[in-house]
């Protein structure tokens, strides 16, 4: 079985939590497919891009360099599917082969949770709040820098969660 050691996309290494690389056989031809469980940050970064320059390092030392198409796989965990056509099957002899009529698909998600992924790469999201506060608190909030407010709210929310968990 061929094992992926690392993946570089457009010159930048990405953190992969699990992967599967294989040859997909369909009536339209052969494609090299790479399924990756990645972070939500990686999904956000690559979801609008159609083609990427990908460098795949295999555990046995082989390198694959290719321009690959991108699909975001929907469902549970954040997953990328990278694929490209191949002509010479000779260099991929030891890769698993999947036929379009087969029911085989690896379960990459088994044993990994979104919490595990977020421990490595936690995405940040912008949020807007509408609050009704006393004027002195509003004035104080307006004087603060965005970075300080982010830190205050993160700490406040985490402390609140911790207290809620202790009450249960």
C-alpha positions as semicolon CSV with decimal commas, in nm:
position;residue;x (nm);y (nm);z (nm)
1;X;0,000;0,000;0,000
2;X;0,127;0,345;-0,092
3;X;0,141;0,595;0,195
4;X;0,153;0,973;0,164
5;X;0,419;1,140;0,380
6;X;0,356;1,505;0,295
7;X;0,164;1,730;0,057
8;X;0,265;2,072;-0,069
9;X;0,009;2,287;-0,249
10;X;0,128;2,583;-0,454
11;X;0,460;2,570;-0,267
12;X;0,305;2,564;0,080
13;X;0,298;2,256;0,302
14;X;-0,040;2,168;0,446
15;X;-0,124;1,966;0,755
16;X;-0,291;1,641;0,661
17;X;-0,471;1,437;0,924
18;X;-0,524;1,133;0,706
19;X;-0,497;1,056;0,336
20;X;-0,562;0,796;0,069
21;X;-0,396;0,792;-0,272
22;X;-0,518;0,561;-0,546
23;X;-0,588;0,515;-0,916
24;X;-0,952;0,560;-1,015
25;X;-1,065;0,372;-1,325
26;X;-1,371;0,498;-1,507
27;X;-1,512;0,475;-1,856
28;X;-1,352;0,813;-1,929
29;X;-1,001;0,698;-1,831
30;X;-0,763;0,678;-1,538
31;X;-0,709;0,941;-1,273
32;X;-0,470;0,969;-0,983
33;X;-0,682;1,060;-0,680
34;X;-0,569;1,195;-0,345
35;X;-0,827;1,221;-0,067
36;X;-0,717;1,430;0,231
37;X;-0,865;1,513;0,568
38;X;-0,744;1,866;0,632
39;X;-0,838;2,160;0,852
40;X;-1,129;2,395;0,796
41;X;-0,866;2,661;0,726
42;X;-0,736;2,461;0,427
43;X;-1,090;2,410;0,295
44;X;-1,158;2,782;0,314
45;X;-0,830;2,856;0,136
46;X;-0,875;2,614;-0,155
47;X;-1,253;2,598;-0,203
48;X;-1,261;2,858;-0,481
49;X;-0,954;2,735;-0,670
50;X;-0,997;2,491;-0,958
51;X;-0,636;2,383;-1,022
52;X;-0,338;2,357;-0,790
53;X;0,027;2,274;-0,829
54;X;0,068;1,975;-0,599
55;X;0,378;1,799;-0,475
56;X;0,317;1,466;-0,301
57;X;0,596;1,297;-0,109
58;X;0,539;0,928;-0,053
59;X;0,678;0,736;0,245
60;X;0,906;0,533;0,016
61;X;1,074;0,857;-0,101
62;X;0,902;0,895;-0,438
63;X;0,779;1,241;-0,538
64;X;0,476;1,317;-0,752
65;X;0,450;1,664;-0,907
66;X;0,131;1,752;-1,088
67;X;-0,129;2,012;-1,162
68;X;-0,440;1,872;-0,995
69;X;-0,806;1,961;-0,992
70;X;-0,979;2,024;-0,659
71;X;-1,309;1,903;-0,519
72;X;-1,432;1,977;-0,170
73;X;-1,596;1,667;-0,028
74;X;-1,903;1,746;0,177
75;X;-2,020;1,554;0,475
76;X;-1,848;1,508;0,808
77;X;-1,489;1,625;0,839
78;X;-1,318;1,877;0,608
79;X;-1,191;1,685;0,305
80;X;-1,018;1,770;-0,019
81;X;-1,015;1,546;-0,324
82;X;-0,728;1,625;-0,560
83;X;-0,716;1,448;-0,895
84;X;-0,544;1,449;-1,233
85;X;-0,548;1,234;-1,542
86;X;-0,267;0,985;-1,600
87;X;-0,143;0,826;-1,917
88;X;0,141;0,600;-1,800
89;X;0,013;0,351;-1,546
90;X;0,362;0,200;-1,516
91;X;0,481;0,439;-1,242
92;X;0,166;0,372;-1,036
93;X;0,170;-0,010;-1,042
94;X;0,170;-0,047;-0,662
95;X;-0,119;0,199;-0,604
96;X;-0,462;0,070;-0,505
97;X;-0,698;0,070;-0,800
98;X;-1,063;0,158;-0,767
99;X;-1,313;0,099;-1,042
100;X;-1,616;0,325;-1,080
101;X;-1,835;0,015;-1,036
102;X;-1,664;-0,090;-0,711
103;X;-1,810;-0,009;-0,373
104;X;-1,463;0,051;-0,221
105;X;-1,401;0,384;-0,062
106;X;-1,173;0,421;0,234
107;X;-1,322;0,561;0,553
108;X;-1,071;0,836;0,621
109;X;-1,281;0,986;0,899
110;X;-1,271;0,685;1,129
111;X;-1,104;0,772;1,460
112;X;-1,071;1,147;1,391
113;X;-1,302;1,418;1,523
114;X;-1,342;1,784;1,434
115;X;-1,217;1,863;1,785
116;X;-0,891;1,677;1,707
117;X;-0,847;1,885;1,392
118;X;-0,925;2,211;1,569
119;X;-0,659;2,137;1,833
120;X;-0,404;2,166;1,550
121;X;-0,562;2,444;1,340
122;X;-0,848;2,643;1,490
123;X;-1,027;2,862;1,237
124;X;-1,138;3,212;1,331
125;X;-1,461;3,363;1,205
126;X;-1,573;3,724;1,207
127;X;-1,888;3,783;1,409
128;X;-2,100;4,092;1,464
129;X;-2,297;4,135;1,782
130;X;-2,586;4,366;1,862
131;X;-2,579;4,443;2,233
132;X;-2,777;4,672;2,457
133;X;-2,528;4,802;2,714
134;X;-2,498;5,096;2,950
135;X;-2,340;5,396;2,779
136;X;-2,022;5,385;2,988
137;X;-1,957;5,028;2,870
138;X;-2,025;5,128;2,509
139;X;-1,780;5,416;2,537
140;X;-1,518;5,186;2,689
141;X;-1,570;4,924;2,412
142;X;-1,531;5,188;2,140
143;X;-1,193;5,291;2,282
144;X;-1,052;4,937;2,262
145;X;-0,852;4,796;1,973
146;X;-0,996;4,502;1,781
147;X;-0,713;4,272;1,893
148;X;-0,781;4,351;2,261
149;X;-1,154;4,295;2,220
150;X;-1,091;3,961;2,050
151;X;-0,873;3,849;2,342
152;X;-1,129;3,969;2,600
153;X;-1,421;3,791;2,434
154;X;-1,227;3,470;2,374
155;X;-1,127;3,454;2,741
156;X;-1,476;3,550;2,857
157;X;-1,642;3,281;2,647
158;X;-1,393;3,008;2,742
159;X;-1,430;3,097;3,112
160;X;-1,809;3,093;3,078
161;X;-1,797;2,748;2,910
162;X;-1,573;2,614;3,184
163;X;-1,811;2,743;3,454
164;X;-2,111;2,596;3,272
165;X;-1,938;2,257;3,250
166;X;-1,863;2,268;3,624
167;X;-2,231;2,327;3,701
168;X;-2,340;2,012;3,517
